[in-house]
């Protein structure tokens, strides 16, 4: 089922009063054509919004996200923290954030990805002197890089 979120981990806890699930040790999340791998995951359910209204907060060294794109390429991301809003289909990655698609790379302290709009926004941290870094490759090389993913 496309709306189903599958989570596998070595350890799980549930805080029933706060509606938070905590998963640790080699965590794998699968939601449709998206996968997240992390050391730790918190699942915040927002019951008042109905089904499938979770916020998934994955952390790792780094946590990793991948999504198969309609053109056959894979968009991959990594950061210290990945926040995936299932209902709004947005991804926020923070802490040494990197997004890579077909060889095109964006590196920043924080990156937001709106899956519906196919919009990526990147910014440096407030205390960070480093700027956003983008690497663009010629189309021929980009196609070759995307086929290997």
LOGUVEX-683181 format. One record per atom (N, C-alpha, C): x, y, z; residue number from 1; atom name. Coordinates in steps of 0.1 Angstrom, whole numbers. Atoms other than C-alpha are relative to their C-alpha. Layout:
BEGIN
c1,c2,c3,i,at
X,Y,Z,NUM,CA;
...
END
This chain:
BEGIN
c1,c2,c3,i,at
8,-12,0,1,N;
0,0,0,1,CA;
9,13,0,1,C;
-9,-12,1,2,N;
15,34,-10,2,CA;
0,9,13,2,C;
1,-8,-12,3,N;
3,51,22,3,CA;
6,-6,12,3,C;
-6,7,-12,4,N;
18,25,45,4,CA;
14,4,2,4,C;
-14,-3,-4,5,N;
50,34,64,5,CA;
5,-13,7,5,C;
-6,12,-6,6,N;
71,3,72,6,CA;
12,4,7,6,C;
-11,-4,-8,7,N;
96,6,100,7,CA;
6,-13,5,7,C;
-7,12,-6,8,N;
122,-21,109,8,CA;
12,6,9,8,C;
-11,-5,-9,9,N;
147,-16,138,9,CA;
4,-11,10,9,C;
-4,9,-10,10,N;
166,-35,164,10,CA;
-7,1,14,10,C;
6,-3,-13,11,N;
147,-19,193,11,CA;
-11,10,-2,11,C;
11,-10,1,12,N;
113,-1,197,12,CA;
-6,3,14,12,C;
8,-4,-12,13,N;
96,18,225,13,CA;
-11,9,-5,13,C;
12,-9,3,14,N;
62,36,225,14,CA;
-3,8,12,14,C;
5,-8,-10,15,N;
53,65,246,15,CA;
-14,3,-3,15,C;
14,0,4,16,N;
16,61,246,16,CA;
-7,14,3,16,C;
6,-13,-4,17,N;
7,94,264,17,CA;
3,11,-10,17,C;
-4,-10,9,18,N;
26,115,240,18,CA;
-1,-4,-15,18,C;
1,5,14,19,N;
20,94,209,19,CA;
13,0,-8,19,C;
-13,0,7,20,N;
57,90,201,20,CA;
5,-14,0,20,C;
-7,13,1,21,N;
73,58,189,21,CA;
15,3,-2,21,C;
-15,-2,1,22,N;
111,55,193,22,CA;
6,-13,-5,22,C;
-7,12,6,23,N;
131,31,171,23,CA;
15,2,0,23,C;
-14,-1,0,24,N;
168,24,175,24,CA;
7,-12,-6,24,C;
-9,11,5,25,N;
196,3,161,25,CA;
-4,-5,-14,25,C;
2,4,14,26,N;
198,0,123,26,CA;
-14,1,-5,26,C;
14,-3,4,27,N;
165,16,115,27,CA;
-2,2,-15,27,C;
3,-2,15,28,N;
150,13,80,28,CA;
-15,3,-1,28,C;
14,-5,2,29,N;
118,32,70,29,CA;
-2,-1,-15,29,C;
4,1,14,30,N;
101,24,37,30,CA;
-14,6,-1,30,C;
13,-6,3,31,N;
72,46,24,31,CA;
-1,1,-15,31,C;
1,-1,14,32,N;
64,39,-12,32,CA;
13,-2,-7,32,C;
-13,0,7,33,N;
94,47,-34,33,CA;
11,7,8,33,C;
-9,-7,-9,34,N;
112,63,-4,34,CA;
6,-9,10,34,C;
-7,8,-10,35,N;
137,48,20,35,CA;
8,9,9,35,C;
-9,-8,-9,36,N;
153,63,51,36,CA;
7,-11,9,36,C;
-8,8,-8,37,N;
181,46,70,37,CA;
6,9,11,37,C;
-5,-8,-11,38,N;
191,59,105,38,CA;
4,-8,12,38,C;
-4,6,-13,39,N;
206,51,139,39,CA;
-12,0,9,39,C;
12,-2,-10,40,N;
174,64,157,40,CA;
-11,7,-8,40,C;
12,-6,7,41,N;
139,74,146,41,CA;
-10,3,11,41,C;
12,-4,-8,42,N;
111,92,165,42,CA;
-12,2,-10,42,C;
12,-2,8,43,N;
76,89,150,43,CA;
-10,7,9,43,C;
10,-8,-7,44,N;
53,116,161,44,CA;
-13,-1,-7,44,C;
13,1,7,45,N;
17,108,153,45,CA;
-9,12,4,45,C;
9,-11,-2,46,N;
-7,137,149,46,CA;
-14,-5,-3,46,C;
13,7,1,47,N;
-39,119,156,47,CA;
-12,9,-5,47,C;
11,-9,4,48,N;
-61,150,152,48,CA;
-1,3,-15,48,C;
0,-3,15,49,N;
-52,152,115,49,CA;
-4,-12,-8,49,C;
4,12,7,50,N;
-63,116,107,50,CA;
11,-9,-4,50,C;
-10,11,4,51,N;
-45,87,90,51,CA;
12,6,-6,51,C;
-12,-3,7,52,N;
-10,90,78,52,CA;
6,14,3,52,C;
-5,-14,-3,53,N;
-2,123,96,53,CA;
11,-1,10,53,C;
-12,1,-8,54,N;
32,114,110,54,CA;
11,9,-4,54,C;
-12,-6,2,55,N;
63,133,114,55,CA;
11,-10,4,55,C;
-11,9,-3,56,N;
94,111,112,56,CA;
12,8,2,56,C;
-12,-7,-3,57,N;
125,124,128,57,CA;
11,-10,1,57,C;
-10,10,1,58,N;
155,103,118,58,CA;
14,7,3,58,C;
-13,-6,-3,59,N;
190,109,132,59,CA;
11,-11,-2,59,C;
-10,10,2,60,N;
223,92,124,60,CA;
13,7,-3,60,C;
-13,-5,3,61,N;
259,96,115,61,CA;
5,-4,-14,61,C;
12,-8,0,62,N;
246,104,90,62,CA;
-13,-9,-2,62,C;
13,6,4,63,N;
209,95,84,63,CA;
0,1,-15,63,C;
0,0,15,64,N;
202,87,47,64,CA;
-14,-2,-5,64,C;
13,0,6,65,N;
172,92,25,65,CA;
2,-3,-15,65,C;
-1,2,15,66,N;
166,79,-11,66,CA;
-14,0,-5,66,C;
13,0,7,67,N;
137,84,-35,67,CA;
2,-3,-15,67,C;
0,3,14,68,N;
132,68,-69,68,CA;
-8,11,-7,68,C;
7,-10,7,69,N;
123,96,-93,69,CA;
-7,-5,-12,69,C;
7,5,11,70,N;
98,93,-122,70,CA;
9,-2,-13,70,C;
-9,2,11,71,N;
127,96,-147,71,CA;
9,-11,1,71,C;
-9,11,-2,72,N;
144,66,-132,72,CA;
12,3,8,72,C;
-11,-4,-8,73,N;
171,85,-114,73,CA;
-4,-2,15,73,C;
2,1,-14,74,N;
175,83,-76,74,CA;
4,13,6,74,C;
-4,-12,-8,75,N;
175,114,-54,75,CA;
4,-6,14,75,C;
-5,5,-13,76,N;
196,107,-23,76,CA;
4,12,8,76,C;
-3,-10,-10,77,N;
201,128,8,77,CA;
6,-6,12,77,C;
-6,4,-12,78,N;
222,126,39,78,CA;
2,12,9,78,C;
-2,-11,-10,79,N;
224,147,71,79,CA;
0,-7,14,79,C;
0,4,-14,80,N;
227,144,109,80,CA;
-15,-2,4,80,C;
14,2,-3,81,N;
189,148,111,81,CA;
-9,1,-13,81,C;
10,-1,11,82,N;
161,141,86,82,CA;
-14,0,6,82,C;
14,-2,-5,83,N;
126,153,93,83,CA;
-9,-2,-12,83,C;
9,3,11,84,N;
100,137,70,84,CA;
-14,1,4,84,C;
14,-2,-3,85,N;
65,150,71,85,CA;
-8,-8,-10,85,C;
6,10,9,86,N;
45,121,56,86,CA;
-12,7,-7,86,C;
12,-5,6,87,N;
12,140,50,87,CA;
3,12,-10,87,C;
-4,-11,8,88,N;
28,172,36,88,CA;
10,-3,-11,88,C;
-10,5,10,89,N;
54,152,16,89,CA;
12,10,-1,89,C;
-12,-9,-1,90,N;
83,175,28,90,CA;
11,-7,8,90,C;
-12,6,-7,91,N;
118,166,39,91,CA;
8,12,4,91,C;
-10,-10,-4,92,N;
140,188,60,92,CA;
12,-8,5,92,C;
-13,7,-4,93,N;
176,177,64,93,CA;
9,11,6,93,C;
-8,-10,-7,94,N;
199,195,88,94,CA;
13,-7,6,94,C;
-13,4,-6,95,N;
235,192,99,95,CA;
8,-7,-11,95,C;
-8,6,11,96,N;
260,186,70,96,CA;
-9,-6,-10,96,C;
10,5,9,97,N;
231,182,46,97,CA;
5,0,-14,97,C;
-4,2,14,98,N;
237,169,11,98,CA;
-11,-7,-7,98,C;
10,7,9,99,N;
213,161,-17,99,CA;
7,-2,-13,99,C;
-7,4,13,100,N;
225,143,-49,100,CA;
-11,-6,-9,100,C;
8,6,10,101,N;
205,136,-80,101,CA;
7,1,-13,101,C;
-7,1,13,102,N;
221,124,-112,102,CA;
13,8,-1,102,C;
-13,-6,0,103,N;
254,138,-102,103,CA;
0,15,4,103,C;
2,-14,-5,104,N;
240,173,-93,104,CA;
0,-1,15,104,C;
-2,1,-14,105,N;
250,179,-57,105,CA;
-3,14,7,105,C;
2,-12,-8,106,N;
238,205,-31,106,CA;
4,-3,14,106,C;
-5,1,-14,107,N;
256,209,2,107,CA;
-3,12,8,107,C;
3,-11,-8,108,N;
244,231,30,108,CA;
-2,-4,14,108,C;
3,4,-14,109,N;
237,232,67,109,CA;
-14,-5,1,109,C;
14,5,-1,110,N;
200,228,61,110,CA;
-6,1,-15,110,C;
6,0,13,111,N;
180,218,30,111,CA;
-14,-5,2,111,C;
14,4,0,112,N;
142,215,25,112,CA;
-3,-5,-14,112,C;
4,6,12,113,N;
127,193,-2,113,CA;
-15,-2,0,113,C;
14,2,2,114,N;
91,196,-13,114,CA;
-3,-9,-11,114,C;
1,11,9,115,N;
83,164,-30,115,CA;
-11,3,-11,115,C;
10,-3,10,116,N;
51,176,-47,116,CA;
4,11,-10,116,C;
-4,-11,9,117,N;
65,208,-61,117,CA;
14,-3,-6,117,C;
-13,3,5,118,N;
99,192,-68,118,CA;
9,12,2,118,C;
-7,-12,-4,119,N;
114,222,-50,119,CA;
10,-2,11,119,C;
-10,1,-10,120,N;
147,222,-31,120,CA;
5,14,4,120,C;
-5,-13,-5,121,N;
157,251,-9,121,CA;
12,-3,10,121,C;
-11,2,-8,122,N;
191,253,8,122,CA;
5,13,7,122,C;
-6,-12,-7,123,N;
207,276,34,123,CA;
11,-4,10,123,C;
-11,3,-10,124,N;
237,279,56,124,CA;
-6,3,14,124,C;
4,-2,-13,125,N;
234,279,93,125,CA;
3,14,5,125,C;
-2,-13,-5,126,N;
231,311,113,126,CA;
14,3,5,126,C;
-13,-1,-6,127,N;
264,305,131,127,CA;
11,-5,-10,127,C;
-9,7,9,128,N;
280,289,100,128,CA;
5,11,-10,128,C;
-6,-9,10,129,N;
304,310,78,129,CA;
0,-6,-14,129,C;
0,7,13,130,N;
303,284,50,130,CA;
-13,3,-7,130,C;
12,-3,9,131,N;
279,291,21,131,CA;
-5,-13,-5,131,C;
6,11,7,132,N;
256,268,2,132,CA;
9,-4,-12,132,C;
-8,5,11,133,N;
276,247,-23,133,CA;
-8,-9,-9,133,C;
7,8,10,134,N;
261,234,-55,134,CA;
10,-4,-11,134,C;
-8,5,11,135,N;
279,212,-81,135,CA;
-9,-5,-11,135,C;
8,3,12,136,N;
264,210,-116,136,CA;
9,-7,-9,136,C;
-8,8,10,137,N;
276,184,-141,137,CA;
-7,1,-13,137,C;
6,0,14,138,N;
271,184,-179,138,CA;
-11,-11,-1,138,C;
11,9,2,139,N;
239,166,-190,139,CA;
5,-14,-3,139,C;
-4,14,4,140,N;
258,136,-205,140,CA;
5,-7,12,140,C;
-5,6,-12,141,N;
277,130,-172,141,CA;
-11,-3,10,141,C;
11,2,-9,142,N;
245,135,-152,142,CA;
-8,-12,-3,142,C;
7,12,4,143,N;
227,108,-172,143,CA;
7,-12,4,143,C;
-8,12,-4,144,N;
255,84,-166,144,CA;
0,-2,15,144,C;
0,1,-15,145,N;
256,92,-129,145,CA;
-13,-5,5,145,C;
13,4,-4,146,N;
219,87,-126,146,CA;
-3,-15,-2,146,C;
2,14,3,147,N;
220,53,-142,147,CA;
6,-10,10,147,C;
-7,8,-10,148,N;
244,40,-116,148,CA;
-7,-1,13,148,C;
7,0,-13,149,N;
220,47,-87,149,CA;
-10,-10,1,149,C;
END
